[in-house]
Amino acid sequence: MLPSTFAAIDFETANSNNSSVCSVGIVIVRDGVIVDSAYRLIRPVPNYYSYWNTKVHGMNCYDTDDECEFPQVWSQLEPLIEGLPLIAHNSPFDEGCLKAVHRHFGMQYQGYQFFCTVRVSRKLLPHLPNHKLNTVAAHCGYNLTNHHHALADAEACAAIAIQLARFLP
């Protein structure tokens, strides 16, 4: 149900458009052990920040106006995840962002395999009051102190996946 070797990934967006990724966090896990991580800021497309998104993650145009757009950032990060399944907390969002930004830039989408820690936590931890990232992370013993920072969220997702994989056949 969850692999022991994977890349946990998290995107933050600048506005309601899924292609507006403004940061990405990636955590590489091999055989249940975190071995590498990466964090990048990205100049979003379209390049504007909504009040609500900024309220969630605290970033604005001053943080990303001088950053590279997605194709340049992804060319640096893609080798890290090559051949690995991707895990995200609420994977439809992160997979949707990845597909949308590839589509926007006319990039070939590699058909990444996604797993979702929300879905697995709902099955394995039905007693939790909710299955938000911070709730599940706390239950799994991970202290998520910088929620909505892409790398912190990817680290929490990786910790959740490692912990939940122990309960799976």
C-alpha positions, 0 to 999 in steps of 0.5 A: 500500500505504501512503498518503503522507497519513495519521494515525499513531495509538497507544493505551495501555490500562489493563487487558486490556479494549480500551475501557480506553484511557488515552492516545492519540498522533496524528501527522499526515503530509501528503505524507510530512511530519509536520505536526502531533501530539497527545497526550492522557491519558484516564480509562479505562473500566473505570477500573482499571490492571492490574499488567502494563499499568502495567509496560509503560507506567508509568501508573496511576490517579494519572495519569488519574483527573482526566482526561476520558473518551474522548468528550470527548477524541475530540471534540477529536482527531477533527477532526485526523484527519477524512478521513485514513486511520489507520496503526498498528503492529499496527493490529488492536490500535489499531483494536480499541481505537477500536471498543471505546471507541466501542461502550462509549460508544454513539458512532457509529464512522466506519469509519476506514480502517486500514493496518498497519506491522507487516504492511508491514514483514513483507513489505518487511523479512523479514530483521529478527529481529522486527517489533516497533515498536522493532526496525522503527523502529531499522531505519528510522532512528528512535530510539524512546527512550520506547517505550510512550508513545502519542505516541512510538509514534505518531511511530515509526509515522509514521516507519516508514510514511514510510520504508516508503512509499519502497519501495512502487510 
